Amino acid sequence: MLYPEFSQYKSLLDKSNPLCNAYETKSGAIFYVEPFFYTGLMGFKEKRLDDFPKILKQMDEVIEKNRKVVFVGDFEHPFVVKEDFVYQEIQDITDPLEIFVEDKSRPSDYGD
């Protein structure tokens, strides 16, 4: 799957993780974007479009600081398991920026 938000980076093919997009920056930093992370990122794009450039900028800063990053849906159950990589969930990026989206996907308390 193509992620246009990361088209400025070199796309990498990792045969051990074919379901997750991998990229390399011009400075040589490597990062992966798991599908569930990307889904969360798109939720922020949909609901907080004005803040979306700040989120991408924060991701760039995390990538350049840590040099090896996996953006995961759930750090306790990542798809990509790489030694010496830092794992980041979408909230690790958005919470420090104080950009929040209320999760209304939980079931209703009514109806019993």
KOLGU-771829 format. One record per residue: x, y, z of N, C-alpha, C in turn; residue in three letters; residue number from 0. Coordinates in nm, 4 decimals, m for minus. Example, Ala and Ser with C-alpha at 12.3 -4.5 7.8 and 13.67 -1.06 7.14 Angstrom:
% residues 2
        nx        ny        nz       cax       cay       caz        cx        cy        cz  residu  num
    1.3190   m0.5690    0.7800    1.2300   m0.4500    0.7800    1.3200   m0.3300    0.7800     ala    0
    1.2850   m0.2250    0.7080    1.3670   m0.1060    0.7140    1.2900    0.0030    0.7870     ser    1
% end
This chain:
% residues 112
        nx        ny        nz       cax       cay       caz        cx        cy        cz  residu  num
    0.0840   m0.1178    0.0000    0.0000    0.0000    0.0000    0.0885    0.1241    0.0000     met    0
    0.0512    0.2205   m0.0788    0.1263    0.3448   m0.0862    0.0764    0.4434    0.0182     leu    1
    0.1696    0.5066    0.0866    0.1372    0.6094    0.1841    0.1924    0.7412    0.1314     tyr    2
    0.1099    0.8234    0.0681    0.1604    0.9457    0.0047    0.2261    1.0434    0.1013     pro    3
    0.1939    1.0356    0.2286    0.2542    1.1257    0.3277    0.4042    1.1032    0.3423     glu    4
    0.4523    0.9884    0.2959    0.5944    0.9545    0.3101    0.6638    0.9395    0.1753     phe    5
    0.6054    0.9950    0.0711    0.6594    0.9788   m0.0646    0.7946    1.0470   m0.0846     ser    6
    0.8302    1.1399    0.0035    0.9595    1.2076   m0.0097    1.0759    1.1203    0.0372     gln    7
    1.0454    1.0067    0.0985    1.1486    0.9161    0.1476    1.1700    0.8019    0.0493     tyr    8
    1.2865    0.7426    0.0576    1.3168    0.6254   m0.0240    1.2426    0.5052    0.0349     lys    9
    1.1669    0.4369   m0.0478    1.0944    0.3186   m0.0049    1.1895    0.1994   m0.0008     ser   10
    1.1813    0.1214    0.1071    1.2656    0.0031    0.1234    1.1792   m0.1221    0.1200     leu   11
    1.2360   m0.2298    0.0729    1.1665   m0.3580    0.0724    1.2307   m0.4469    0.1786     leu   12
    1.1517   m0.4832    0.2775    1.1975   m0.5730    0.3832    1.1170   m0.7018    0.3702     asp   13
    1.1791   m0.8050    0.3152    1.1086   m0.9312    0.2900    1.0586   m0.9969    0.4175     lys   14
    1.1196   m0.9649    0.5315    1.0740   m1.0236    0.6576    0.9521   m0.9493    0.7135     ser   15
    0.9190   m0.8340    0.6565    0.8022   m0.7565    0.6998    0.7284   m0.7002    0.5781     asn   16
    0.6732   m0.7881    0.4941    0.6144   m0.7417    0.3681    0.4868   m0.6593    0.3835     pro   17
    0.4210   m0.6656    0.4983    0.2960   m0.5930    0.5173    0.3145   m0.4527    0.5733     leu   18
    0.4380   m0.4164    0.6043    0.4655   m0.2857    0.6635    0.5604   m0.2070    0.5738     cys   19
    0.5254   m0.0840    0.5491    0.6100    0.0008    0.4659    0.7336    0.0430    0.5431     asn   20
    0.8475    0.0388    0.4753    0.9742    0.0809    0.5331    1.0312    0.1933    0.4474     ala   21
    1.0984    0.2877    0.5136    1.1522    0.4040    0.4438    1.2900    0.4394    0.4973     tyr   22
    1.3639    0.5112    0.4136    1.4937    0.5653    0.4534    1.4952    0.7136    0.4193     glu   23
    1.5388    0.7949    0.5150    1.5483    0.9384    0.4929    1.6781    0.9699    0.4190     thr   24
    1.6912    1.0925    0.3728    1.8140    1.1340    0.3047    1.9353    1.1262    0.3965     lys   25
    1.9130    1.1386    0.5274    2.0237    1.1305    0.6228    2.0568    0.9868    0.6620     ser   26
    1.9801    0.8890    0.6097    2.0088    0.7486    0.6382    1.9288    0.6876    0.7518     gly   27
    1.8376    0.7624    0.8132    1.7517    0.7072    0.9182    1.6501    0.6130    0.8533     ala   28
    1.6146    0.5080    0.9245    1.5213    0.4075    0.8743    1.3995    0.4025    0.9654     ile   29
    1.2818    0.3939    0.9034    1.1613    0.3792    0.9832    1.0584    0.2945    0.9100     phe   30
    0.9734    0.2307    0.9911    0.8633    0.1478    0.9423    0.7320    0.2121    0.9849     tyr   31
    0.6287    0.1941    0.9035    0.4945    0.2401    0.9372    0.4011    0.1199    0.9274     val   32
    0.3537    0.0751    1.0428    0.2603   m0.0366    1.0444    0.1217    0.0107    1.0009     glu   33
    0.0423   m0.0796    0.9423   m0.0909   m0.0410    0.8943   m0.1809    0.0202    1.0018     pro   34
   m0.1789   m0.0337    1.1236   m0.2656    0.0207    1.2287   m0.2211    0.1606    1.2704     phe   35
   m0.0917    0.1867    1.2700   m0.0445    0.3225    1.2974   m0.0965    0.4161    1.1889     phe   36
   m0.0854    0.3724    1.0643   m0.1290    0.4563    0.9531   m0.2790    0.4845    0.9617     tyr   37
   m0.3568    0.3869    1.0019   m0.5004    0.4079    1.0202   m0.5251    0.5154    1.1252     thr   38
   m0.4525    0.5086    1.2354   m0.4648    0.6119    1.3385   m0.4220    0.7481    1.2881     gly   39
   m0.3149    0.7511    1.2110   m0.2670    0.8762    1.1527   m0.3731    0.9364    1.0617     leu   40
   m0.4388    0.8528    0.9821   m0.5431    0.9016    0.8921   m0.6653    0.9521    0.9699     met   41
   m0.6904    0.8942    1.0864   m0.7973    0.9453    1.1726   m0.7686    1.0877    1.2167     gly   42
   m0.6432    1.1148    1.2516   m0.6048    1.2513    1.2877   m0.6133    1.3436    1.1666     phe   43
   m0.5773    1.2939    1.0505   m0.5860    1.3762    0.9296   m0.7310    1.4137    0.9019     lys   44
   m0.8206    1.3194    0.9222   m0.9623    1.3432    0.8976   m1.0230    1.4403    0.9989     glu   45
   m0.9884    1.4225    1.1262   m1.0538    1.4995    1.2314   m0.9782    1.6251    1.2735     lys   46
   m0.8481    1.6299    1.2490   m0.7653    1.7442    1.2923   m0.6732    1.7881    1.1791     arg   47
   m0.7304    1.8141    1.0625   m0.6531    1.8461    0.9428   m0.5579    1.9637    0.9638     leu   48
   m0.6010    2.0651    1.0380   m0.5149    2.1817    1.0611   m0.3889    2.1457    1.1388     asp   49
   m0.3963    2.0417    1.2227   m0.2822    1.9996    1.3036   m0.1973    1.8928    1.2355     asp   50
   m0.2441    1.8405    1.1232   m0.1759    1.7288    1.0586   m0.0301    1.7594    1.0227     phe   51
    0.0028    1.8777    0.9681    0.1446    1.9072    0.9403    0.2330    1.9025    1.0655     pro   52
    0.1781    1.9417    1.1806    0.2541    1.9350    1.3064    0.2847    1.7902    1.3436     lys   53
    0.1878    1.7021    1.3180    0.2067    1.5598    1.3495    0.3169    1.5018    1.2620     ile   54
    0.3134    1.5312    1.1320    0.4178    1.4808    1.0419    0.5544    1.5376    1.0794     leu   55
    0.5585    1.6633    1.1190    0.6849    1.7253    1.1606    0.7388    1.6564    1.2859     lys   56
    0.6498    1.6263    1.3795    0.6909    1.5557    1.5014    0.7457    1.4174    1.4677     gln   57
    0.6815    1.3481    1.3737    0.7316    1.2179    1.3308    0.8723    1.2318    1.2725     met   58
    0.8931    1.3326    1.1898    1.0266    1.3565    1.1324    1.1299    1.3786    1.2412     asp   59
    1.0940    1.4550    1.3432    1.1874    1.4819    1.4533    1.2212    1.3541    1.5291     glu   60
    1.1211    1.2700    1.5517    1.1440    1.1419    1.6208    1.2357    1.0533    1.5364     val   61
    1.2130    1.0516    1.4061    1.2944    0.9695    1.3157    1.4393    1.0172    1.3180     ile   62
    1.4607    1.1464    1.3044    1.5974    1.1990    1.2990    1.6694    1.1852    1.4328     glu   63
    1.5961    1.1983    1.5414    1.6568    1.1846    1.6746    1.6978    1.0402    1.7030     lys   64
    1.6103    0.9448    1.6687    1.6327    0.8051    1.7064    1.6970    0.7201    1.5974     asn   65
    1.6877    0.7646    1.4712    1.7518    0.7014    1.3563    1.6927    0.5677    1.3151     arg   66
    1.6307    0.4935    1.4059    1.5660    0.3653    1.3770    1.4343    0.3619    1.4535     lys   67
    1.3233    0.3712    1.3802    1.1926    0.3834    1.4447    1.0920    0.2912    1.3764     val   68
    1.0058    0.2322    1.4582    0.8907    0.1594    1.4067    0.7673    0.2295    1.4627     val   69
    0.6834    0.2808    1.3739    0.5572    0.3411    1.4139    0.4544    0.2292    1.4162     phe   70
    0.4091    0.1948    1.5370    0.3280    0.0751    1.5588    0.1853    0.1090    1.5994     val   71
    0.0962    0.0148    1.5749   m0.0399    0.0277    1.6245   m0.0460   m0.0016    1.7734     gly   72
    0.0326   m0.0977    1.8195    0.0359   m0.1381    1.9602    0.1772   m0.1858    1.9921     asp   73
    0.2478   m0.1115    2.0759    0.3883   m0.1458    2.1023    0.4043   m0.2784    2.1753     phe   74
    0.2986   m0.3274    2.2394    0.3072   m0.4568    2.3067    0.2924   m0.5731    2.2085     glu   75
    0.2365   m0.5464    2.0906    0.2159   m0.6495    1.9883    0.2512   m0.5940    1.8506     his   76
    0.3766   m0.5601    1.8300    0.4134   m0.5022    1.6997    0.4184   m0.6078    1.5893     pro   77
    0.3912   m0.5651    1.4664    0.4122   m0.6518    1.3495    0.5612   m0.6620    1.3214     phe   78
    0.6287   m0.5480    1.3287    0.7715   m0.5400    1.2976    0.8493   m0.5511    1.4278     val   79
    0.9351   m0.6502    1.4350    1.0205   m0.6679    1.5528    1.1643   m0.6519    1.5062     val   80
    1.2252   m0.5421    1.5496    1.3618   m0.5095    1.5093    1.4424   m0.4698    1.6324     lys   81
    1.5587   m0.5268    1.6435    1.6472   m0.4922    1.7531    1.7036   m0.3518    1.7303     glu   82
    1.7197   m0.2775    1.8378    1.7748   m0.1415    1.8363    1.6818   m0.0386    1.7731     asp   83
    1.5552   m0.0706    1.7537    1.4589    0.0259    1.7014    1.3732    0.0790    1.8155     phe   84
    1.3310    0.2024    1.8033    1.2401    0.2658    1.8979    1.0980    0.2455    1.8452     val   85
    1.0053    0.2100    1.9337    0.8659    0.1885    1.8957    0.7824    0.3082    1.9399     tyr   86
    0.7010    0.3599    1.8480    0.6168    0.4754    1.8749    0.4746    0.4476    1.8289     gln   87
    0.3780    0.4701    1.9188    0.2369    0.4644    1.8826    0.1923    0.6050    1.8433     glu   88
    0.0758    0.6175    1.7840    0.0271    0.7474    1.7391    0.0157    0.8454    1.8570     ile   89
   m0.0241    0.7970    1.9744   m0.0349    0.8852    2.0905    0.1017    0.9357    2.1377     gln   90
    0.2062    0.8594    2.1127    0.3412    0.9049    2.1478    0.3802    1.0273    2.0650     asp   91
    0.3196    1.0404    1.9496    0.3455    1.1541    1.8621    0.2509    1.2692    1.8933     ile   92
    0.1231    1.2390    1.9093    0.0220    1.3445    1.9224    0.0056    1.3990    2.0642     thr   93
    0.0220    1.3165    2.1665    0.0021    1.3639    2.3036    0.0967    1.4779    2.3416     asp   94
    0.2268    1.4698    2.3121    0.3147    1.5829    2.3469    0.2766    1.7128    2.2745     pro   95
    0.2103    1.6995    2.1615    0.1655    1.8170    2.0857    0.0304    1.8672    2.1362     leu   96
   m0.0281    1.7937    2.2310   m0.1612    1.8221    2.2842   m0.2660    1.8233    2.1737     glu   97
   m0.2545    1.7257    2.0851   m0.3513    1.7045    1.9776   m0.4233    1.5742    2.0105     ile   98
   m0.5512    1.5858    2.0377   m0.6283    1.4696    2.0822   m0.7513    1.4510    1.9950     phe   99
   m0.7939    1.3257    1.9826   m0.9200    1.2910    1.9174   m0.9916    1.1969    2.0117     val  100
   m1.1170    1.2285    2.0429   m1.1947    1.1448    2.1324   m1.2327    1.0158    2.0620     glu  101
   m1.2097    0.9032    2.1298   m1.2449    0.7722    2.0745   m1.3901    0.7418    2.1079     asp  102
   m1.4754    0.7487    2.0077   m1.6177    0.7218    2.0286   m1.6563    0.5838    1.9760     lys  103
   m1.5589    0.4976    1.9583   m1.5874    0.3657    1.9010   m1.6316    0.2637    2.0060     ser  104
   m1.6257    0.3012    2.1333   m1.6649    0.2046    2.2357   m1.8158    0.1858    2.2349     arg  105
   m1.8639    0.0702    2.2775   m2.0080    0.0436    2.2759   m2.0822    0.1321    2.3757     pro  106
   m2.2075    0.1473    2.3526   m2.2937    0.2274    2.4376   m2.3141    0.1598    2.5738     ser  107
   m2.3380    0.2426    2.6757   m2.3695    0.1904    2.8088   m2.5188    0.1638    2.8244     asp  108
   m2.5958    0.1993    2.7236   m2.7401    0.1830    2.7287   m2.7834    0.0523    2.6646     tyr  109
   m2.9029    0.0079    2.6991   m2.9617   m0.1005    2.6244   m2.9812   m0.2324    2.6968     gly  110
   m2.9381   m0.2437    2.8208   m2.9570   m0.3734    2.8882   m3.0960   m0.3951    2.9303     asp  111
% end
